[in-house]
């Protein structure tokens, strides 16, 4: 019985440790991605577009925080936004076609570069 308790406590402690670690892991551009979303910036693209894939890869896991509209799924939204190519970012009502660097996106949106600069 005592051996089972020790195993249980070890497993519970390991679970707590893993959950604490996973909550502190952040993507390379979480702050920027969240700031872009908070500022109303939107990326328009498609799943088949290689430039869109490259743009998403720049964010890595942080892309989950970016507001993204798939123009194959929502063509009317893209038409309404005046999207003519992929990817296109709409920031403060202006369209920025093509793949944008994370630094350019930060400058265009007024978002902080602090976490990106800390990585370099």
Secondary structure, 3 states (H helix, E strand, C coil): CHHHHHHHHHHHHHHHHHHHHHHHCCCCCHHHHHHHHHCCCEEEECCCCHHHHHHHHHHHHHHHHCCEEECCCCHHHHHHCCCCCCCEEEECCEEEECCCCHHHHHHHHCCCCHHHHHHC
